[in-house]
Amino acid sequence: MHSRSSFVPMLIIGTLFFIFGFVTWLNGSLIPFLKIICDLSEFEALFVTFAFYIAYTVMALPMALVLEKTGYKKGMALGLVVMALGSLLFIPAALSAEFVIFLAALFLLGTGLTILQTASNPYIVLVGPSESAAMRISIMGLVNKSAGVIAPVVFTALVLSGIAAEESDSAMLAHQLIKPYLVMAVILLFLALFVWFSALPEIEFDEDPYDDGNIFAFPRVVLGALALFFYVGIEVIAGDTIGLYAQSIGLENATALTSFTMFFMVVGYIIGVVAIPKYLTQERALLFSALSGILLLLGVAFSSTTDTSLAEFLWGWSSVMHLPDSIVFVALLGLANALVWPTIWPLALQDLGKHTAKGSALLIMAIAGGALLPLAFGRIAQKLGNLQEAYLVGILCYGVILLYAIKWHKMKSWKRS
């Protein structure tokens, strides 16, 4: 697909990446919202991320098999239909205000996204030269995280405009979810038809990618999946807990704060588009990401929860709300996280050839980090009685990413040379 024809696949996949971002980063707004209407603890509220992201682990291999049967284009359309069904399930969930039904709806949304992610990421890696794959994924990331900036703002404007006055009436708040998710279901069904009848070409391999070859014989992809597990965990913690953290220290409009993390991710993706591979190799970008993440977590844990000097320095010239330094450091984790996904994918899939589809499914399963690690974060915060100090557990995540950047991505076999 290294030709002019790559423009159409990039355009279509870009549209899908926008949908990924919009649906995924609504969770950051849903968490503090459902905490109120379902009367949840902070730990219980984080089951929003668990239900959504665990779908990737449970459904990745089944969805890969679906792609084998349907082909990539029809499989993507099917994924959009499944997402539409998940959106529609929010209606009975809102009418009943039952948390379990919300979780089922989120799992269904995650299932639809699983098939879309399993199909779309190999497209972006294979559509051009491998050394510039991170740049192409960064372009997709720009689209994805731009949606992540928009989603919390739209959610807050449409659903939470009266939250302060109506906080005691959880039923009324829950009912405000019905119209937005109904509209989203209609849009997803329209996109399913668009993809089905589009000019998107199929990905073809010389041999069946589901042969008897053992994907676990490739350390690059196995360790890449491990690194992605910890990456997605810290990405979700940074994006989806910023509202909870702000809520815990008494900040207003907490549901919109995910947009700050997403904004800094967009900045990071712009850096990737401009700098990779001309000024920055994929390996070095990953190294810088891990090191900066560790430094920023130290900033989160040990900076002020009242002083706003950092916000005044970064955007004091604007009318954007000034946040406490500690919250700003959480948002800045978006900048550290931006280039991790774009760099690990091409490094992990390098030289897999006919095993690329299996490798992609394995990497998608690693998104389980977004289900499990935020729960671990919530439990630790509950034990400590302090969300701020709990962010230090993210150093483990960046430590694993650092190991992949330094050594693991170079491993061609499990045997020592």
N, C-alpha and C positions, 0 to 999 in steps of 0.2 A: 504493500500500500504506500510505498515511498514515491508519491507522484502528486500531480495537481489534484487528483481525485481525493487526496487526504483532506481537502478543505471541507467537503460535505460531511464526512464522518466527524471531523473536529467540531463542526457547527452543531450537529445533532447531539454528540456526546456532551458538548458544552451546555446545551439546554438541559440535558439530564443531570449534569453536575450542579446546575442551579437548583433543580428540584431536590437533589441530595441535601444540599446545604440548607434550603428553606425548611424542609421537614425535620432534618436532624437537629438543627439549632433552635427549633421551637421548644425542645426539651428544657433548655435553660430557663425559659419563661414558665413552662408548665410546672416545674418543680416547686417553686414558691407558691404558685397558684393552687396546685392540688394540695399542698401542705395546709392551706387555709380551708378549702372547701371539704376536704376529707379528714380534717383534724389529725394530721400526721406528725410524728416526730421528724427531726432532720434525717435520721437514719432511714426511716420508712419512706420518706419522700424520695430518697435516692434510688428506690426500686423502679422509678421512672426510667432511669438510665439502664438499670439491670434488664428490665423487660425488653427494652428497645434493642440493646446491643447484644444480648444473649442470643437473639434470633440469628445473628451472623454466624455464630458458632454452630448452633443446632441445624441451621438450614443451608450452610455453605456447600457442603458436598452434595446433598440432594438437589440443590439448585444448579450445581455444575452438571449433574446428570440430566436435569431438565434442559439445560442449554445444549447438551449433546443431542438430545432428541428433537428439540424445536429449532435449533439454530439460534444464533445470537440475536438477530433482529426480532424474531417472534418472541423469544424469551424475554427481551427487554419490554416488549408490549405487555406480556403477561405479568411481569413485575409491576408495571404501572397499574394494571387492573387490581392486583393484590393490594397495592398501596391505597387505591381508591376504596376498596372494601374496608381496610383498616380505618380510613378517615370516616366512613359511614358508621362504623362501630362506635365512634365518639358520641354519636347522637343518643343511643340508649345509655351510654355511660354518663353523659351529662344529665339526662332525665332522671336517672336513678342516683347520681352522685356516688356510685359504687366504685371504689378504687380498683377492685379486681377487674372490672370491665374496662376501665381505663388501661390497665396493664395488658389485657388481651388485645386491645386496639393498638397499643404501642408495639406489641410483639408482631402483629400482622403487618404494620407499617415497616418494621425492621425486616420482615421476611421478604416483602416486595423489594426493599432496597438491596437486600443480599444478592438477588439475581441481577439487578442493575449494576451493582459494584463489581460482581464477578465477571461480568461481560465487558464493562466499559474500561476498567483499568488496563487490561492487556491491549486494548485498542490504542490507548494513548502511548503505551510503551513501544508498540510495534509499528506505529504510523510513520516513524522517521528514524534517524540514526540513534543508536543507543546512548552515545555520549551527550546528546541533547534531550534525552527523555525527561530528565528532571525539569528542564525548562518548559516542555510541553505540559507536564503535569502541573507545573506552577501556574500556567495559563488557566488550566481547569480549576486549580485551587482558587485563583482570583474570582472566577465565576461562582464557585461553591461558597467561598467565605463572604463574598458580597451579598449573597442570599442570606448568609448567617448574620450579617450586619442588619439587613432589612427585617428579617423574621421577628426578632424580639420587639422591634419598634412597632411593627404592624400589629403584633399580638397585643402589646400594651395599649395601643391606640384603639383597637377594635373591641378588646375583651375586658381590659382592666381600667378603663377610663374612670369608672366610678368605684374602684375597689376600696378607697378609704371610707367612703360613706356607707358602702353596702357590705362591709367586711363581715358583719354579723349574720347576714342573710346568705348562707352558703348555697342554697338552692338557686337563688337568683343569679349568683355568680356562675354556677355550673351551667345554667341555661344559656349564658352568653357564649359558650363554646359551640353551640349547635350550628349557627349560621356560617362561621368561618370554616369549619370542617366540612360542611356540606358543599360550600363553594370549592374547597380544595379537592373534594372527591370528583366534582364535575370537571375541573381542570385536568386532573390526572387521567380521567377517562378520555378526554379530548387528546391528551398527549399520547396515550396508548394507540389511538387511531392514527395519529400523526406518524409515530414510529413504525407502525405496521405497514403503512403505505409509503414510507420514505425510501430514499435511494441508498440507504445504509448498506454497504456490502458485508458479506459474511467474512469472518476470520477463517482462513483455511490453513491447515497444517499438512505437511507432507505425509505424515502417518497419523493414525488414531492416537490422540493424546492420552486416551484412557487404556493404554496397553498394560502389560505386566511390569513396566518399569516402576521402581520404587522411588518416589519423590523424596523420601527421607534419606536417600543416599547423597543428596545435594546439601551440604552444610550451609551454603550461602542462603538458600531459600528457607531452610529450617530455622537457622539463627535469625534470619530476616523476619520470620514470623514471630519469633520471641521478642525481637526488638520492637516490632509493630504492636505487639500485645501491650508492652509497657508504654509505648508512645500514645496509643489511642486512649489508654487509661489516664495519662497525665493531660492529654488534650481535652478529654471530657471533664476532668476535674477542673481545669482552668476555665472552660467555657460554661459548664453547667452548675458549678458550685459558687461562682462569683456572686450570684443573686442571694443564695443562702447565707453566704458570709456577710454580705452587705446588710441583709436582714438582721443577722445576729448582732451587729454593732449599731443598729438603729437607723440605717440609711433608708430614705424613701425611694420609690420608683425602682426597687431592687430587680423587678422582672425585666427591665430593659438593659441591664448591665452586661449581659452576654454580648451585646453589640460592641462594647469596647474591646473585649478579647478578640472578636471577629475582625474588627477594624485593624488591629495590629497584625493579625494573620494576613490580611490583605496586603499590608505594607511589606511583610516578609515575602509574600508571593511575588510582588513587584520586583523586589530585590533579586529573587530567583530568575524571573524572566529576563531581567537586564544582565545579570552577572554570570549565569550558567549557560554554556561552558566557557564563555569568552574570558571572564576574569576569575572564575571560581569553579573548581572541579566539584563534582557531586560528593566525593569523599570528604573534601575540606568543608563544604557547606554543612554536611552532617556533623562533623567534628565541632564546628562553631556553634551549631544549634544545641548540642548536648551541654557544652561548657556554659553557654549563656543561660540555659535553663536552670542549671545548678545555682548560678549566681543570683538569678531572679528569685528563686525559691527562698534563698537566704534573705533577700530583700522583703519578701512577703512576711516571713516569720518574725523579723526583727525590726521592722519599720513601724512608724506611728499609725494608729487607727483614727487619729483626729487631724493631724497636720496635713495640709494639702499642697505643700511646696512643690512636690514633683509634678502634680497636675498643672499647677500654675506655670511651671517651667515649660512643660510640654505643649499645653494648649491654652495657656492663660490669655492669649490674644483673642480667643474665640468666646462665644457665648455658651459653649458646652459646659455642663455641670462639672465642678471641681470635686474630685474624689479624694479620700484619704490616701496617703502614700501606699499603705499596705494593699489597698484595693487596686491601685494603679499597677503595682508589681504583679498582681494576679493577671490583670489585663495584658501586661507586657509579655506574659508567658505565650500569648498568641504569636508574638514576633519570633520567639525562640522555637516554637513548634512548627511554624509554617513550612519549612523546607525538609522536615523529617520524612513525612510520607512521600513527597516527590523524589527524594534521593534514595530511600530504601528500596522502593519498587524496582527501578532499573538495575540496581546493584544485586538484588536478590534474584531477579529473573534472567540475569546475564547467562548466556550460553545454555539455557534450558531447552531451547528448540522445541521439539514435539511435546516436551513435558510442561510447556508454559501454562496450559490450562489448569493442570494439577497444581502447579506452583501458585497460580493466581488464587485458586480455591483455598489453599493453605494460608496464604497471606490474608485473605478475607476472613478466615476463621479467627485470625488474631485480633479482629475487632472486638472479640470477647473481653479484651482488656477494658473496654468502655463499659462493660456490664459489671465486672468484678472489682476493679480497682477503686471506682468511686464509692462502692459499698464498703470496702476496706477503709477508705478514707473517712467515711461517715462513722464507722464503728470506732475508729481511733479517735476521731474528734469527740465522739460521745464519751469515751473513756477519759480523755484529757479534760473534757469540759471546755475545750478551746479550739475553735476551727482554725485560728491563725497558726498555732504551732503544728497542727495536723498536716499542713501543707509540706512540711519537711520530709514526709514519706515519699514525696515525688522525686527526691534526690536518687532513690533507688531506680526509678524509671529512667532518668537521664544517665545514670551509671551504665545501665544495660545498653542504651543507645550509643554511649561513648565507646563501649567495647566493640560494638558492631562497626563503628566508624574507624576505629584504630586497627582492628585485627580480623574480626569475624567475616567481613565482606570479602576478604582475600582468600578464604579457605575453599579449595577446590575439592578436597576430600577430607574424610574424618581421620585419615592416617597422618601421622606426623611425618613431615618431609625430612 
